[in-house]
Amino acid sequence: MQVNLQYGDGDVAVEIPDDSVVIREGIVHEPTPLADPDRATREAIARPLGMPPIGDLVGPGGTVTISFPDRVKGGSHVTAHRRLAITAVLDELAAAGVRDRDITLVCAIGLHRKNRPEEWAEYLGADLLERCAGMRVVNHDAEDPEGMIDLGESSLGDPVQVNRAAVEADLSVLVGHASGNPYGGYSGGWKMPATGLTSWRSIAAHHAPRTMYRPDFVPATPHGRFREQLRAIGERMEEHLGGRFLAVDAVLDSRSRQLAVAAGAISEVERASWPLAAQRTDVELDGDPFDVLLLGMPRTFHYGPGMGSNPILMMQACGAAIVRAKAALVRAPIVIAASICDGWFNDADFPSYRPAFDLLQAVDHPRDMVQFHDQLSTDEGLVSRYREDYGYHPFHAFSMVYMGGVALDQTQAVVIAGAERPDLARAMGARTAPDVESALGHAAALLGRTPRVLCVPQLTAPAFHPRMAG
């Protein structure tokens, strides 16, 4: 059959075996999105699970922090969950007598780049942003000495350095999305504060080899050590808060439309959200496990421009795809990615990636990069780029390198097809081929037969977690 794969700034048509399975929107019947997501959001907030309503938690003179995810997920449409949830919470706070000047909104970027001034209205909406004029609206800053607080260690021994506003308010609200994710099974829940509102040292406790190279990290699951660490960090945050976070999570479909909304204590919200999130995300396939995972990789997706051309992010995407699809693959599959890999690192958004790439050439395996954590993550110039110039935090490169290591460890081979700089792909541990057909021929030679292919033609599309039936 012929299939169009994302590649660089466009598509490429390739021939794949007729019995290949193509993962795309519509492969499963998704649950029906909510007819009135605004009403569902307000009803969930009015009757939170395991907690009193907002009016019983805070009143006149009380301080409130509302934290919400950045642009990486959730959409920017008129009824996007973050827009509706923040608006509904603000209405409840107004009814409770909370003053605008006592409300802080924090974009929980974690180590992602900060929002530029014009981007706030783009994904929060001009109306909501205007309403927040009397409030404090800020990006989380993991390097702000005044805005961060060190809470010691979690019950699992991980450092807990967090956004001060999120743990010192009288009420701290977390807006999140219960969506399929290669890190910890789902976004939202405890993952939201533990990754979105913490420091690089906290994030390095779990976005690192000692957690990501455990056998319970692959395939994607919300029940491994990674998730336990997130919960322990979040619970330490709640201890300092002196109460519980009020989570407002939406289960999203493949178009970022709300399937359900749950509000309340985080663990209660996870229990209410995950079954439906699994129904949306998990795909059961018939037949034998697949030998080859074929990926279409554009230049721009998820983390931003350059993801499909920056060699570190290219390999991260291969690793993330393996984590999501491993339950449908043979023990040591072959990954083939159609990636332009032309050497454009996008140094503006990812300033630490080129030096991280250079350091990677001096080690035997990505896991050995841990020795360079302090060297790169505390570099004053790179930290300044994160704080003041809209660049990703320098540690972000390490977490992506480690996911690339997952791809290498979990496969027989990673083959980058169509790389304009094949030397960069090979420097990441991948093999190269001039095109997808040649790569499939290489896979057939390795296997001694025509491979059974699972194809994900669009990495810009919302992810599914395929597994074999039975």
C-alpha positions in Angstrom: 0.0 0.0 0.0 1.0 3.6 -0.4 1.0 5.9 2.7 2.0 9.6 3.1 4.4 10.1 5.9 5.2 13.5 7.5 8.7 14.4 6.6 10.5 17.7 7.1 8.3 20.6 6.1 5.8 18.4 4.1 5.0 14.7 3.3 6.6 11.9 1.5 4.7 9.0 -0.2 6.1 5.6 0.5 5.3 2.0 -0.3 4.8 -0.3 2.7 3.6 -4.0 2.9 -0.1 -4.4 2.2 -0.7 -6.0 5.6 0.7 -3.0 7.5 -1.5 -1.4 10.1 -1.6 2.4 10.0 -2.3 4.2 13.3 -4.3 7.4 12.6 -7.4 9.2 13.9 -10.4 7.0 13.4 -8.7 3.7 13.9 -10.8 3.3 17.0 -14.2 4.7 17.9 -13.4 7.4 20.4 -15.9 8.3 23.2 -18.2 11.1 22.2 -17.0 14.6 23.3 -19.1 16.6 25.8 -21.9 18.5 24.2 -21.4 21.3 26.7 -17.9 21.2 28.2 -18.4 24.5 30.0 -21.3 23.2 31.9 -19.5 19.9 32.7 -16.5 21.9 34.0 -18.6 24.1 36.2 -20.5 21.1 37.6 -17.3 19.3 38.4 -15.8 22.3 40.2 -19.0 22.9 42.1 -18.9 19.3 43.5 -15.2 18.4 43.9 -14.3 14.8 44.6 -13.0 14.3 48.2 -12.9 18.0 49.0 -15.3 20.8 50.0 -16.3 23.3 47.3 -14.2 26.4 46.6 -16.4 28.7 48.7 -15.7 26.6 51.8 -11.9 26.6 51.1 -11.2 30.3 50.6 -12.9 33.7 51.2 -12.2 37.4 51.3 -8.6 38.1 52.0 -7.5 34.6 51.0 -4.8 34.0 48.4 -5.2 31.7 45.4 -2.8 30.3 42.8 -4.2 28.7 39.6 -1.6 26.7 37.7 -2.2 25.5 34.2 -0.3 23.7 31.4 1.6 25.4 28.6 1.0 25.2 24.8 2.6 21.8 24.4 -0.8 20.1 24.9 -4.5 20.9 25.3 -5.2 23.1 22.3 -6.0 26.8 22.0 -9.5 26.7 20.7 -12.4 28.7 22.3 -13.5 25.8 24.4 -10.0 24.5 25.3 -10.0 23.0 28.8 -7.6 25.5 30.4 -9.7 28.4 29.2 -13.0 27.0 30.5 -11.5 25.7 33.7 -9.7 29.0 34.6 -12.9 31.0 33.8 -15.1 28.7 36.0 -12.6 28.8 38.9 -12.4 32.6 38.7 -16.2 32.8 38.8 -16.3 30.6 42.0 -13.6 32.8 43.5 -15.5 36.0 42.8 -18.6 34.5 44.4 -16.5 33.6 47.4 -15.3 37.2 47.7 -11.7 36.6 46.7 -10.1 39.8 45.3 -8.4 39.9 41.9 -5.1 41.2 43.5 -5.0 38.0 45.6 -5.0 35.7 42.6 -1.9 34.4 40.8 -2.0 32.5 37.6 1.1 30.4 36.8 1.8 28.8 33.5 3.3 25.5 34.6 6.0 25.3 32.0 8.4 23.2 34.0 11.6 23.4 32.0 9.9 24.3 28.7 10.4 27.8 27.3 8.4 30.7 28.6 5.4 32.2 26.8 6.3 35.3 24.8 4.1 38.3 25.5 1.9 37.8 22.3 1.4 34.1 23.0 -0.6 34.6 26.2 -3.7 35.8 24.3 -3.1 33.2 21.6 -3.8 30.2 23.8 -5.6 31.7 26.8 -7.8 33.9 24.7 -8.0 37.7 24.7 -11.2 37.8 26.8 -9.8 35.7 29.6 -6.5 37.6 29.6 -8.3 40.9 29.8 -10.3 39.5 32.8 -7.0 38.7 34.5 -5.7 42.2 34.2 -5.9 42.8 37.9 -4.2 39.5 38.7 -0.7 38.3 38.6 -0.1 36.2 35.4 3.3 34.6 35.2 5.4 31.9 33.7 6.8 29.4 36.2 10.5 30.1 36.6 12.5 27.1 37.9 15.6 29.4 38.4 13.9 32.2 40.3 15.6 32.4 43.7 12.7 34.3 45.2 9.9 32.4 43.5 11.2 28.9 44.3 11.2 27.2 47.7 13.2 24.1 48.8 11.0 21.6 50.7 13.8 19.0 51.3 13.0 15.5 50.0 10.0 13.4 49.1 9.3 10.2 50.9 11.2 8.5 48.1 14.3 10.7 48.7 13.8 13.0 45.6 14.6 16.7 46.0 11.4 18.8 46.1 12.1 22.4 44.9 8.9 24.0 43.9 7.1 27.2 42.9 6.6 29.2 46.1 3.2 30.6 45.0 1.8 27.2 44.3 2.5 25.9 47.8 2.0 29.1 49.9 -1.4 30.1 48.7 -4.5 29.6 50.8 -5.9 27.6 47.9 -3.9 26.1 45.0 -5.7 25.0 41.9 -4.2 22.8 39.3 -5.7 22.6 35.8 -4.6 19.5 33.9 -5.2 17.1 31.0 -5.6 13.3 31.4 -4.1 12.4 28.0 -1.8 9.6 26.9 1.8 10.4 27.5 5.0 8.3 27.2 6.2 9.7 30.6 4.1 8.1 33.3 1.1 7.0 31.3 -1.0 10.1 31.4 -0.6 13.8 31.8 -2.5 15.6 34.5 -2.9 14.3 38.1 0.3 14.3 40.2 2.4 14.7 37.0 1.1 18.3 36.6 2.7 19.8 39.7 5.7 17.5 40.0 6.9 18.4 36.5 5.3 21.7 35.7 6.1 23.6 39.0 9.5 22.2 40.1 13.2 22.7 39.5 15.6 20.9 37.2 17.0 19.0 40.2 13.5 17.7 41.1 12.8 16.7 37.5 16.2 15.1 37.1 15.1 12.7 39.9 12.8 10.9 37.5 13.5 12.2 33.9 16.8 10.3 34.2 18.3 6.8 33.7 17.7 5.5 37.2 13.9 5.7 36.5 13.6 5.7 32.7 15.8 2.6 32.2 13.8 0.5 34.7 11.7 -2.3 33.1 8.5 -0.7 34.5 9.0 2.4 32.3 8.3 0.6 29.0 5.6 0.3 27.8 3.7 3.5 28.9 2.1 2.9 32.2 0.7 5.0 35.1 1.7 2.4 37.6 5.6 2.3 37.5 8.3 3.9 39.6 8.1 7.1 37.6 4.5 7.7 38.7 5.3 6.8 42.3 8.0 9.5 42.3 5.6 12.1 40.9 3.1 11.3 43.6 5.7 11.5 46.4 6.9 14.9 45.2 3.3 16.2 45.0 2.5 14.9 48.4 5.5 16.7 49.9 4.2 19.8 48.2 0.8 19.3 49.8 2.4 18.9 53.2 3.8 22.4 52.9 0.6 23.7 51.5 -1.2 22.5 54.6 -4.1 21.2 52.6 -4.8 19.5 49.3 -4.5 20.8 45.8 -7.7 21.2 43.9 -7.2 19.5 40.6 -9.4 20.2 37.6 -8.6 17.6 34.9 -10.2 17.0 31.6 -10.0 13.8 29.6 -9.3 14.9 26.0 -10.0 13.2 22.7 -7.6 13.2 19.7 -8.8 16.8 18.9 -8.3 18.1 22.4 -12.1 18.1 23.0 -13.3 17.3 26.5 -14.7 13.8 27.0 -15.1 14.3 30.8 -14.1 16.7 33.5 -13.2 15.7 37.1 -12.3 18.1 39.9 -11.2 17.5 43.5 -8.3 15.8 45.4 -5.6 14.6 42.9 -5.9 10.9 43.7 -9.6 11.0 43.4 -9.4 12.8 40.1 -6.9 10.3 38.7 -9.2 7.4 39.6 -12.1 9.2 37.9 -10.1 10.1 34.8 -7.8 7.3 33.9 -10.4 4.6 32.8 -11.8 7.0 30.2 -8.4 8.2 29.3 -7.4 4.6 28.6 -10.5 4.1 26.5 -9.4 7.0 24.4 -5.7 6.2 24.2 -5.4 2.4 24.1 -5.8 0.6 20.8 -6.1 -3.2 20.6 -4.7 -4.8 17.4 -5.2 -8.3 16.0 -2.6 -10.7 14.8 1.1 -11.1 15.7 3.2 -8.4 17.2 4.9 -6.0 14.8 8.5 -6.2 13.7 8.8 -2.6 12.5 7.5 0.7 13.9 7.5 3.2 11.0 7.2 6.9 11.9 6.5 10.0 9.8 8.4 12.8 11.5 7.8 16.5 10.6 10.3 19.3 11.4 7.9 20.9 13.9 5.8 19.2 16.5 5.2 18.9 20.3 8.1 20.8 21.7 8.3 23.2 18.8 10.2 24.0 15.6 13.2 21.9 14.9 12.0 18.8 16.7 12.3 16.6 13.6 15.6 18.1 12.5 17.4 18.4 15.8 19.1 15.0 16.2 18.5 14.8 20.0 14.8 15.5 19.7 14.6 13.2 16.6 15.8 10.3 18.8 13.6 11.4 21.7 10.6 11.1 19.4 11.7 7.6 18.4 12.0 6.6 22.0 8.6 8.1 23.0 7.0 6.2 20.1 8.6 3.0 21.4 7.3 3.6 24.9 3.8 4.2 23.5 3.7 1.2 21.1 5.9 -1.4 22.8 3.0 -3.6 23.9 2.3 -4.1 20.2 5.8 -4.8 19.1 8.2 -7.8 19.1 10.8 -7.9 21.9 13.5 -6.1 19.8 11.7 -4.3 17.0 13.2 -2.1 14.3 12.2 1.6 14.3 12.3 3.4 10.9 11.8 7.2 11.1 11.4 9.4 8.0 13.3 12.4 9.3 15.0 15.3 7.5 17.7 15.5 10.2 19.4 18.4 8.4 21.3 19.7 11.4 19.0 22.6 12.3 19.0 22.5 16.1 16.9 25.7 16.4 19.4 27.2 18.9 16.9 30.0 19.7 14.4 27.6 21.4 16.9 24.9 22.3 20.1 26.6 23.3 21.6 23.7 25.3 21.1 21.1 22.7 24.2 21.6 20.6 26.5 21.5 23.6 24.6 18.5 24.9 25.1 16.8 21.5 28.8 17.5 21.7 29.0 16.0 25.2 27.1 12.9 24.0 29.9 12.1 21.6 32.3 11.7 24.5 30.3 8.9 26.3 29.5 5.3 25.5 25.8 5.4 26.2 23.3 8.1 26.9 23.0 7.0 30.5 26.6 8.3 31.0 25.4 11.9 30.5 24.5 12.1 34.1 28.0 13.2 34.9 27.4 16.4 33.0 24.1 17.4 34.7 25.6 20.2 36.8 28.0 21.4 34.2 25.3 22.2 31.6 22.3 22.7 33.8 23.9 25.5 35.9 25.7 27.2 33.0 24.9 30.9 33.6 24.5 31.7 29.9 22.1 28.8 29.2 20.1 29.5 32.4 19.8 33.1 31.3 18.5 32.0 27.9 15.7 30.1 29.8 14.9 32.9 32.2 15.1 35.9 29.9 15.2 34.8 26.2 12.5 32.1 25.7 14.8 29.1 25.5 14.2 25.7 27.0 16.1 25.0 30.3 19.5 23.4 29.8 18.5 20.2 31.7 15.7 19.6 29.2 18.3 18.4 26.7 19.3 15.6 29.1 15.8 14.3 29.6 15.4 14.1 25.8 18.8 12.3 25.4 17.7 9.7 27.9 14.5 9.0 26.0 16.6 8.6 22.9 18.6 6.0 24.9 15.3 4.1 25.5 15.0 3.8 21.7 18.5 2.3 21.4 18.0 -0.1 24.3 14.6 -1.3 23.3 15.2 -2.0 19.6 17.3 -4.1 17.3 18.0 -1.0 15.2 16.8 2.6 14.8 17.0 3.6 11.1 16.7 7.2 10.0 15.4 7.4 6.4 16.0 10.5 4.3 18.4 12.3 6.6 20.2 15.2 4.9 22.9 14.9 7.6 23.2 11.2 8.1 26.3 11.8 10.1 24.3 13.4 12.8 21.8 10.5 12.9 24.7 8.0 13.2 26.2 10.2 16.0 23.0 9.5 17.9 23.4 5.7 17.5 21.0 5.3 14.6 21.6 3.7 11.3 20.7 5.5 8.1 19.1 4.8 4.8 18.4 7.1 1.8 14.6 6.5 1.9 11.9 4.4 3.7 11.8 1.7 1.0 15.6 1.1 1.5 15.1 1.0 5.2 12.3 -1.5 4.9 14.6 -3.6 2.7 17.3 -3.4 5.4 14.7 -4.6 8.0 13.7 -7.5 5.8 17.4 -8.5 5.5 17.8 -8.4 9.2 14.7 -10.5 9.8 15.1 -12.8 6.8 11.5 -12.1 5.8 9.1 -9.3 5.0 8.5 -7.4 8.2 5.1 -6.8 9.8 4.8 -3.0 9.9 3.0 -0.8 12.4 2.9 2.7 10.9 2.4 6.1 12.6 2.4 8.5 9.7 1.8 11.7 11.6 3.7 12.4 14.8 1.8 15.7 15.0 -1.4 13.7 15.6 -2.5 12.8 19.2 -0.8 9.6 20.3 -2.4 6.2 20.8 -1.0 3.4 22.9 -1.4 0.3 20.7 -1.3 -3.2 22.2 -2.1 -6.7 20.9 -5.6 -8.1 21.6 -5.7 -10.7 24.3 
